[in-house]
Amino acid sequence: MNYYVYILKSLNNNRYYIGQTKDLEKRIRIHNSLKARWTKRYQPWELVHSEIYLTRSEAIKREMFLKNIGGVGKKLIKIINGEI
């Protein structure tokens, strides 16, 4: 089974959200629904980047790395270009 690391961007206030999941489409629907906790305040969300991993542990490591680099908005181009 594949696991995904993803970056969402709020269309309302230019915030970013980084997460990981095994069902990307379902997870994005949840982020844009009333079931979402933190992200419902900044809806709607759009997917701006995703990466595929073979194991959940790989996806979690990448998610933690991306969350710890800070300033995702400024570094998104580098992430997409594979520089980080």
VMD Tcl script that builds the backbone (N, CA, C; Angstrom):
set m [mol new atoms 252]
animate dup $m
set s [atomselect $m all]
$s set {name element resname resid chain x y z} {
  {N N MET 1 A 0.833 -1.186 0.000}
  {CA C MET 1 A 0.000 0.000 0.000}
  {C C MET 1 A 0.878 1.249 0.000}
  {N N ASN 2 A 0.466 2.250 -0.733}
  {CA C ASN 2 A 1.195 3.509 -0.786}
  {C C ASN 2 A 0.714 4.470 0.289}
  {N N TYR 3 A 1.625 5.330 0.715}
  {CA C TYR 3 A 1.322 6.396 1.660}
  {C C TYR 3 A 1.742 7.708 1.024}
  {N N TYR 4 A 1.026 8.753 1.364}
  {CA C TYR 4 A 1.246 10.051 0.746}
  {C C TYR 4 A 1.609 11.100 1.785}
  {N N VAL 5 A 2.543 11.949 1.427}
  {CA C VAL 5 A 2.818 13.174 2.169}
  {C C VAL 5 A 2.285 14.282 1.273}
  {N N TYR 6 A 1.536 15.202 1.859}
  {CA C TYR 6 A 0.886 16.213 1.032}
  {C C TYR 6 A 0.998 17.591 1.668}
  {N N ILE 7 A 0.886 18.590 0.802}
  {CA C ILE 7 A 0.850 19.983 1.249}
  {C C ILE 7 A -0.408 20.608 0.674}
  {N N LEU 8 A -1.206 21.175 1.569}
  {CA C LEU 8 A -2.415 21.887 1.174}
  {C C LEU 8 A -2.200 23.378 1.372}
  {N N LYS 9 A -2.889 24.161 0.575}
  {CA C LYS 9 A -2.850 25.615 0.727}
  {C C LYS 9 A -4.275 26.113 0.902}
  {N N SER 10 A -4.474 26.962 1.911}
  {CA C SER 10 A -5.778 27.571 2.131}
  {C C SER 10 A -6.014 28.623 1.060}
  {N N LEU 11 A -7.173 28.566 0.435}
  {CA C LEU 11 A -7.509 29.557 -0.581}
  {C C LEU 11 A -7.974 30.861 0.043}
  {N N ASN 12 A -8.195 30.859 1.354}
  {CA C ASN 12 A -8.681 32.064 2.035}
  {C C ASN 12 A -7.584 32.929 2.630}
  {N N ASN 13 A -6.509 32.320 3.150}
  {CA C ASN 13 A -5.548 33.170 3.860}
  {C C ASN 13 A -4.089 32.761 3.683}
  {N N ASN 14 A -3.791 32.015 2.657}
  {CA C ASN 14 A -2.398 31.724 2.309}
  {C C ASN 14 A -1.661 30.891 3.357}
  {N N ARG 15 A -2.383 30.089 4.133}
  {CA C ARG 15 A -1.757 29.166 5.087}
  {C C ARG 15 A -1.498 27.839 4.399}
  {N N TYR 16 A -0.542 27.094 4.945}
  {CA C TYR 16 A -0.213 25.779 4.427}
  {C C TYR 16 A -0.419 24.736 5.501}
  {N N TYR 17 A -0.728 23.522 5.060}
  {CA C TYR 17 A -0.886 22.390 5.970}
  {C C TYR 17 A -0.133 21.214 5.378}
  {N N ILE 18 A 0.647 20.528 6.200}
  {CA C ILE 18 A 1.398 19.349 5.768}
  {C C ILE 18 A 0.865 18.147 6.524}
  {N N GLY 19 A 0.639 17.054 5.812}
  {CA C GLY 19 A 0.150 15.843 6.451}
  {C C GLY 19 A 0.579 14.609 5.700}
  {N N GLN 20 A 0.196 13.457 6.241}
  {CA C GLN 20 A 0.451 12.186 5.558}
  {C C GLN 20 A -0.774 11.297 5.735}
  {N N THR 21 A -1.017 10.441 4.751}
  {CA C THR 21 A -2.199 9.592 4.754}
  {C C THR 21 A -2.023 8.429 3.795}
  {N N LYS 22 A -2.890 7.442 3.909}
  {CA C LYS 22 A -2.872 6.355 2.935}
  {C C LYS 22 A -3.951 6.538 1.862}
  {N N ASP 23 A -4.904 7.455 2.089}
  {CA C ASP 23 A -5.963 7.742 1.117}
  {C C ASP 23 A -6.037 9.259 0.909}
  {N N LEU 24 A -5.308 9.743 -0.070}
  {CA C LEU 24 A -5.152 11.177 -0.283}
  {C C LEU 24 A -6.469 11.869 -0.621}
  {N N GLU 25 A -7.244 11.304 -1.535}
  {CA C GLU 25 A -8.501 11.944 -1.935}
  {C C GLU 25 A -9.465 12.061 -0.759}
  {N N LYS 26 A -9.582 10.998 0.025}
  {CA C LYS 26 A -10.465 11.020 1.194}
  {C C LYS 26 A -9.995 12.056 2.212}
  {N N ARG 27 A -8.689 12.120 2.421}
  {CA C ARG 27 A -8.141 13.052 3.411}
  {C C ARG 27 A -8.392 14.510 3.013}
  {N N ILE 28 A -8.264 14.822 1.735}
  {CA C ILE 28 A -8.529 16.188 1.271}
  {C C ILE 28 A -10.002 16.524 1.462}
  {N N ARG 29 A -10.887 15.559 1.172}
  {CA C ARG 29 A -12.319 15.789 1.408}
  {C C ARG 29 A -12.584 16.090 2.883}
  {N N ILE 30 A -11.923 15.372 3.776}
  {CA C ILE 30 A -12.102 15.605 5.216}
  {C C ILE 30 A -11.613 16.999 5.595}
  {N N HIS 31 A -10.456 17.409 5.071}
  {CA C HIS 31 A -9.936 18.750 5.369}
  {C C HIS 31 A -10.921 19.834 4.942}
  {N N ASN 32 A -11.678 19.569 3.903}
  {CA C ASN 32 A -12.629 20.554 3.395}
  {C C ASN 32 A -14.051 20.333 3.916}
  {N N SER 33 A -14.194 19.522 4.953}
  {CA C SER 33 A -15.510 19.245 5.526}
  {C C SER 33 A -15.594 19.772 6.952}
  {N N LEU 34 A -16.771 19.676 7.525}
  {CA C LEU 34 A -16.965 20.101 8.913}
  {C C LEU 34 A -16.341 19.127 9.907}
  {N N LYS 35 A -15.928 17.940 9.447}
  {CA C LYS 35 A -15.287 16.955 10.320}
  {C C LYS 35 A -13.868 17.352 10.695}
  {N N ALA 36 A -13.285 18.229 9.925}
  {CA C ALA 36 A -11.911 18.657 10.176}
  {C C ALA 36 A -11.870 19.500 11.446}
  {N N ARG 37 A -10.830 19.333 12.230}
  {CA C ARG 37 A -10.711 20.129 13.451}
  {C C ARG 37 A -9.974 21.428 13.155}
  {N N TRP 38 A -8.667 21.361 13.050}
  {CA C TRP 38 A -7.861 22.566 12.853}
  {C C TRP 38 A -8.106 23.196 11.486}
  {N N THR 39 A -8.209 22.385 10.452}
  {CA C THR 39 A -8.239 22.939 9.097}
  {C C THR 39 A -9.578 23.540 8.686}
  {N N LYS 40 A -10.654 23.273 9.401}
  {CA C LYS 40 A -11.946 23.817 8.963}
  {C C LYS 40 A -11.993 25.342 9.043}
  {N N ARG 41 A -11.163 25.925 9.895}
  {CA C ARG 41 A -11.137 27.387 10.017}
  {C C ARG 41 A -10.596 28.066 8.766}
  {N N TYR 42 A -9.833 27.324 7.972}
  {CA C TYR 42 A -9.144 27.936 6.829}
  {C C TYR 42 A -9.620 27.372 5.491}
  {N N GLN 43 A -10.755 26.744 5.469}
  {CA C GLN 43 A -11.291 26.172 4.237}
  {C C GLN 43 A -11.651 27.269 3.248}
  {N N PRO 44 A -11.636 26.961 1.970}
  {CA C PRO 44 A -11.313 25.704 1.317}
  {C C PRO 44 A -9.803 25.516 1.128}
  {N N TRP 45 A -9.415 24.248 1.005}
  {CA C TRP 45 A -8.019 23.864 0.810}
  {C C TRP 45 A -7.838 23.303 -0.585}
  {N N GLU 46 A -6.648 23.540 -1.147}
  {CA C GLU 46 A -6.302 22.911 -2.419}
  {C C GLU 46 A -4.971 22.192 -2.260}
  {N N LEU 47 A -4.849 21.069 -2.943}
  {CA C LEU 47 A -3.609 20.300 -2.933}
  {C C LEU 47 A -2.586 21.004 -3.810}
  {N N VAL 48 A -1.415 21.310 -3.249}
  {CA C VAL 48 A -0.377 21.963 -4.044}
  {C C VAL 48 A 0.825 21.055 -4.276}
  {N N HIS 49 A 0.937 19.969 -3.477}
  {CA C HIS 49 A 2.069 19.059 -3.649}
  {C C HIS 49 A 1.780 17.751 -2.936}
  {N N SER 50 A 2.221 16.641 -3.535}
  {CA C SER 50 A 2.126 15.344 -2.862}
  {C C SER 50 A 3.299 14.467 -3.282}
  {N N GLU 51 A 3.667 13.556 -2.395}
  {CA C GLU 51 A 4.748 12.601 -2.630}
  {C C GLU 51 A 4.258 11.226 -2.202}
  {N N ILE 52 A 4.722 10.180 -2.880}
  {CA C ILE 52 A 4.300 8.813 -2.589}
  {C C ILE 52 A 5.439 8.057 -1.919}
  {N N TYR 53 A 5.100 7.278 -0.883}
  {CA C TYR 53 A 6.067 6.447 -0.165}
  {C C TYR 53 A 5.510 5.043 -0.017}
  {N N LEU 54 A 6.389 4.063 0.047}
  {CA C LEU 54 A 5.971 2.667 0.142}
  {C C LEU 54 A 5.566 2.267 1.553}
  {N N THR 55 A 6.121 2.945 2.560}
  {CA C THR 55 A 5.791 2.599 3.934}
  {C C THR 55 A 5.327 3.835 4.695}
  {N N ARG 56 A 4.537 3.582 5.730}
  {CA C ARG 56 A 4.057 4.692 6.549}
  {C C ARG 56 A 5.213 5.359 7.289}
  {N N SER 57 A 6.185 4.564 7.712}
  {CA C SER 57 A 7.311 5.147 8.451}
  {C C SER 57 A 8.094 6.127 7.574}
  {N N GLU 58 A 8.260 5.816 6.294}
  {CA C GLU 58 A 8.928 6.749 5.374}
  {C C GLU 58 A 8.120 8.033 5.231}
  {N N ALA 59 A 6.805 7.891 5.116}
  {CA C ALA 59 A 5.937 9.058 4.961}
  {C C ALA 59 A 5.974 9.927 6.215}
  {N N ILE 60 A 5.961 9.309 7.374}
  {CA C ILE 60 A 6.002 10.067 8.628}
  {C C ILE 60 A 7.329 10.806 8.764}
  {N N LYS 61 A 8.422 10.159 8.407}
  {CA C LYS 61 A 9.731 10.823 8.468}
  {C C LYS 61 A 9.765 12.048 7.567}
  {N N ARG 62 A 9.241 11.916 6.352}
  {CA C ARG 62 A 9.226 13.048 5.417}
  {C C ARG 62 A 8.300 14.160 5.931}
  {N N GLU 63 A 7.141 13.787 6.456}
  {CA C GLU 63 A 6.215 14.775 7.006}
  {C C GLU 63 A 6.888 15.563 8.129}
  {N N MET 64 A 7.543 14.878 9.051}
  {CA C MET 64 A 8.211 15.542 10.169}
  {C C MET 64 A 9.337 16.458 9.668}
  {N N PHE 65 A 10.078 15.999 8.664}
  {CA C PHE 65 A 11.133 16.825 8.091}
  {C C PHE 65 A 10.556 18.114 7.522}
  {N N LEU 66 A 9.497 17.999 6.730}
  {CA C LEU 66 A 8.892 19.176 6.110}
  {C C LEU 66 A 8.298 20.118 7.154}
  {N N LYS 67 A 7.713 19.565 8.194}
  {CA C LYS 67 A 7.138 20.407 9.241}
  {C C LYS 67 A 8.219 21.132 10.031}
  {N N ASN 68 A 9.392 20.556 10.134}
  {CA C ASN 68 A 10.453 21.143 10.931}
  {C C ASN 68 A 11.335 22.124 10.166}
  {N N ILE 69 A 11.205 22.212 8.846}
  {CA C ILE 69 A 12.062 23.152 8.120}
  {C C ILE 69 A 11.537 24.573 8.212}
  {N N GLY 70 A 10.272 24.747 8.561}
  {CA C GLY 70 A 9.700 26.086 8.731}
  {C C GLY 70 A 9.490 26.812 7.422}
  {N N GLY 71 A 8.552 27.720 7.406}
  {CA C GLY 71 A 8.303 28.546 6.228}
  {C C GLY 71 A 7.996 27.752 4.984}
  {N N VAL 72 A 7.039 26.844 5.060}
  {CA C VAL 72 A 6.733 25.973 3.929}
  {C C VAL 72 A 6.384 26.787 2.690}
  {N N GLY 73 A 5.649 27.854 2.865}
  {CA C GLY 73 A 5.271 28.670 1.707}
  {C C GLY 73 A 6.478 29.151 0.925}
  {N N LYS 74 A 7.509 29.560 1.618}
  {CA C LYS 74 A 8.717 30.065 0.969}
  {C C LYS 74 A 9.553 28.945 0.363}
  {N N LYS 75 A 9.433 27.747 0.915}
  {CA C LYS 75 A 10.273 26.646 0.459}
  {C C LYS 75 A 9.540 25.679 -0.460}
  {N N LEU 76 A 8.282 25.952 -0.772}
  {CA C LEU 76 A 7.502 25.036 -1.594}
  {C C LEU 76 A 8.129 24.794 -2.959}
  {N N ILE 77 A 8.643 25.795 -3.600}
  {CA C ILE 77 A 9.267 25.624 -4.916}
  {C C ILE 77 A 10.454 24.665 -4.809}
  {N N LYS 78 A 11.256 24.786 -3.769}
  {CA C LYS 78 A 12.397 23.883 -3.579}
  {C C LYS 78 A 11.920 22.454 -3.348}
  {N N ILE 79 A 10.831 22.292 -2.606}
  {CA C ILE 79 A 10.288 20.957 -2.357}
  {C C ILE 79 A 9.833 20.343 -3.667}
  {N N ILE 80 A 9.074 21.086 -4.463}
  {CA C ILE 80 A 8.572 20.593 -5.733}
  {C C ILE 80 A 9.702 20.261 -6.696}
  {N N ASN 81 A 10.762 21.060 -6.677}
  {CA C ASN 81 A 11.903 20.820 -7.557}
  {C C ASN 81 A 12.849 19.750 -7.039}
  {N N GLY 82 A 12.525 19.156 -5.885}
  {CA C GLY 82 A 13.355 18.085 -5.340}
  {C C GLY 82 A 14.642 18.564 -4.693}
  {N N GLU 83 A 14.728 19.833 -4.367}
  {CA C GLU 83 A 15.942 20.362 -3.751}
  {C C GLU 83 A 15.999 20.081 -2.258}
  {N N ILE 84 A 14.844 19.864 -1.631}
  {CA C ILE 84 A 14.814 19.477 -0.215}
  {C C ILE 84 A 13.771 18.408 -0.003}
}
mol reanalyze $m
mol bondsrecalc $m
mol representation Tube
mol addrep $m
